[in-house]
Amino acid sequence: MAAIGSSWICALALVAVLGDALLPFIPSGTLVILAVLKTAQVDGAPVMLGLGVAVASFLGDLLLLNLARRGAPALHRRLARRPKLAASVTRVQQALVERPHGAAAAMVVIARFVPAGRTVLNLAIGHSPAHPHRFLHWSALAALVWAAYIVTLGWLNSHWFNTAWLSLVVSCAAATAISTAIARMVRRTRRLAAL
């Protein structure tokens, strides 16, 4: 019975990771951590879950990227109604074009850790007239880095604390603190670049 419950949580976590490219308010990180905590004692489960999370994350990027490219007129209308989102998309497009190859790759990886950063990044690339091939290998790298980070965070806390609820709380608090710190660093860097 426990194995069935764990597999449902793992499946739900993978669907959430796939879907949060489109809907960034889905608590995919929390669900992945919960899945890690439920399967941490099973040999090889964290590694398999990490690989599944990376694949789901990359597929979510591909899905949103294709939707953005195919639905360009609808995307234009949506961006016209949301000036802040449109400004973010334009800023990301410019940064990807203007920065050297390595800096643009780092930007793609960092966007994975910023709340809604993945969504804005995929919209920017999908909305761009340039072909997204260069982005895809960076997206795969970002998916692997994020999956390794979130699974390791849950796995470490499952071994440091005796209770699952405390491991979950500490893991989620740490993930939130890290995302907040990265978002602040990105905003500070953007402000300094504007000076």
C-alpha positions as CSV (number, residue, x, y, z in Angstrom):
1,M,0.0,0.0,0.0
2,A,2.9,2.4,0.8
3,A,4.5,1.7,-2.6
4,I,1.2,2.6,-4.3
5,G,1.0,5.8,-2.4
6,S,4.6,6.7,-3.2
7,S,4.1,6.0,-6.9
8,W,1.1,8.3,-7.0
9,I,3.0,11.1,-5.3
10,C,5.9,10.6,-7.8
11,A,3.5,10.6,-10.8
12,L,1.8,13.8,-9.4
13,A,5.2,15.5,-8.9
14,L,6.2,14.7,-12.5
15,V,2.9,16.0,-13.9
16,A,3.3,19.2,-11.7
17,V,6.9,19.8,-13.0
18,L,5.7,19.4,-16.6
19,G,2.8,21.7,-16.0
20,D,4.5,24.5,-14.0
21,A,6.1,25.7,-17.2
22,L,2.6,26.8,-18.2
23,L,1.2,27.5,-14.8
24,P,4.1,28.7,-12.5
25,F,1.9,28.8,-9.4
26,I,1.8,24.9,-9.3
27,P,3.9,23.9,-6.2
28,S,6.1,21.5,-8.2
29,G,9.1,21.8,-6.0
30,T,7.1,20.9,-2.9
31,L,5.6,17.9,-4.6
32,V,9.0,16.7,-5.8
33,I,10.4,17.1,-2.2
34,L,7.4,15.1,-0.9
35,A,8.0,12.4,-3.5
36,V,11.7,12.2,-2.4
37,L,10.7,11.9,1.2
38,K,8.2,9.1,0.4
39,T,10.8,7.2,-1.6
40,A,14.1,8.1,0.1
41,Q,14.6,4.7,1.7
42,V,14.2,2.8,-1.6
43,D,17.5,2.1,-3.3
44,G,18.0,4.2,-6.4
45,A,14.6,5.9,-6.1
46,P,16.0,9.5,-5.7
47,V,18.2,9.1,-8.8
48,M,15.3,7.7,-10.9
49,L,13.0,10.5,-9.5
50,G,15.7,13.1,-10.4
51,L,16.0,11.8,-13.9
52,G,12.2,11.8,-14.3
53,V,12.0,15.4,-12.9
54,A,14.6,16.5,-15.4
55,V,12.8,14.9,-18.3
56,A,9.4,16.3,-17.2
57,S,11.0,19.8,-16.8
58,F,12.6,19.7,-20.3
59,L,9.3,18.5,-21.8
60,G,7.4,21.3,-20.1
61,D,9.8,23.8,-21.6
62,L,9.3,22.2,-25.1
63,L,5.5,22.3,-24.7
64,L,5.4,26.0,-23.7
65,L,8.0,26.9,-26.3
66,N,5.9,25.3,-29.0
67,L,2.7,26.8,-27.8
68,A,4.3,30.2,-27.7
69,R,5.6,29.8,-31.3
70,R,2.4,28.4,-32.7
71,G,0.1,30.8,-30.9
72,A,2.1,34.0,-31.7
73,P,-1.0,36.2,-32.4
74,A,-2.7,35.1,-29.2
75,L,0.6,35.6,-27.3
76,H,0.9,39.2,-28.8
77,R,-2.6,40.0,-27.6
78,R,-1.9,38.6,-24.1
79,L,1.4,40.5,-23.8
80,A,-0.4,43.7,-25.0
81,R,-2.9,43.3,-22.1
82,R,-0.1,42.6,-19.5
83,P,2.6,45.3,-19.8
84,K,4.8,44.0,-17.0
85,L,4.9,40.6,-18.6
86,A,5.6,42.1,-22.0
87,A,8.5,44.2,-20.5
88,S,9.9,41.1,-18.9
89,V,9.7,39.1,-22.1
90,T,11.4,41.9,-24.0
91,R,14.1,42.3,-21.4
92,V,14.8,38.5,-21.5
93,Q,14.9,38.5,-25.3
94,Q,17.4,41.3,-25.4
95,A,19.6,39.7,-22.7
96,L,19.7,36.4,-24.6
97,V,20.8,38.2,-27.8
98,E,23.2,40.6,-26.3
99,R,25.0,38.4,-23.8
100,P,27.9,36.0,-24.7
101,H,27.1,32.4,-25.2
102,G,28.1,31.3,-21.6
103,A,26.3,34.2,-19.9
104,A,23.1,33.4,-21.9
105,A,23.4,29.8,-20.8
106,A,23.8,30.8,-17.2
107,M,20.7,33.0,-17.6
108,V,18.6,30.0,-18.7
109,V,19.8,27.9,-15.7
110,I,19.2,30.8,-13.2
111,A,15.7,31.4,-14.6
112,R,14.8,27.9,-13.5
113,F,15.3,29.0,-9.8
114,V,13.4,32.3,-10.1
115,P,9.6,32.2,-9.4
116,A,7.9,32.3,-12.9
117,G,11.4,32.8,-14.5
118,R,11.0,29.6,-16.5
119,T,7.7,30.7,-17.9
120,V,8.9,34.2,-18.9
121,L,12.0,32.7,-20.5
122,N,10.1,30.2,-22.6
123,L,7.6,32.9,-23.6
124,A,10.5,35.2,-24.6
125,I,12.2,32.5,-26.7
126,G,8.9,31.3,-28.2
127,H,8.0,34.9,-29.0
128,S,11.4,35.7,-30.5
129,P,11.9,35.6,-34.3
130,A,15.1,33.7,-33.8
131,H,15.0,29.9,-33.9
132,P,15.1,28.3,-30.4
133,H,17.6,25.5,-31.2
134,R,20.4,27.2,-29.2
135,F,18.1,27.4,-26.2
136,L,17.2,23.6,-26.1
137,H,20.5,22.3,-24.9
138,W,20.6,25.1,-22.3
139,S,17.1,24.1,-21.2
140,A,18.2,20.5,-20.9
141,L,21.1,21.6,-18.7
142,A,18.8,23.8,-16.6
143,A,16.4,20.9,-16.1
144,L,19.2,18.6,-14.9
145,V,20.6,21.2,-12.6
146,W,17.2,22.0,-11.0
147,A,16.2,18.4,-10.7
148,A,19.5,17.5,-9.0
149,Y,19.1,20.5,-6.7
150,I,15.5,19.8,-5.6
151,V,15.9,16.1,-5.2
152,T,19.1,16.4,-3.3
153,L,17.5,19.0,-1.0
154,G,14.7,16.6,-0.2
155,W,17.0,13.6,0.2
156,L,19.5,15.4,2.5
157,N,16.7,16.6,4.8
158,S,15.1,13.1,4.8
159,H,18.4,11.9,6.3
160,W,19.0,14.8,8.7
161,F,15.6,14.8,10.4
162,N,13.7,11.9,12.0
163,T,10.2,13.0,10.9
164,A,8.9,13.4,7.4
165,W,6.9,16.6,8.2
166,L,9.9,18.3,9.6
167,S,12.0,17.3,6.6
168,L,9.3,18.7,4.3
169,V,9.0,22.0,6.2
170,V,12.8,22.5,6.3
171,S,13.2,21.5,2.6
172,C,10.4,23.8,1.4
173,A,11.7,26.7,3.6
174,A,15.2,26.2,2.2
175,A,13.9,26.0,-1.4
176,T,11.9,29.2,-0.9
177,A,14.8,31.0,0.7
178,I,17.2,30.0,-2.1
179,S,14.6,31.1,-4.8
180,T,14.0,34.4,-3.0
181,A,17.8,35.1,-2.8
182,I,18.3,34.3,-6.5
183,A,15.4,36.5,-7.5
184,R,16.8,39.4,-5.4
185,M,20.2,38.9,-7.0
186,V,18.7,39.0,-10.4
187,R,16.7,42.2,-9.7
188,R,19.9,43.8,-8.2
189,T,22.0,42.9,-11.2
190,R,19.3,44.3,-13.5
191,R,19.1,47.5,-11.6
192,L,22.9,47.9,-11.7
193,A,23.0,47.2,-15.4
194,A,20.4,49.9,-16.0
195,L,22.6,52.6,-14.3
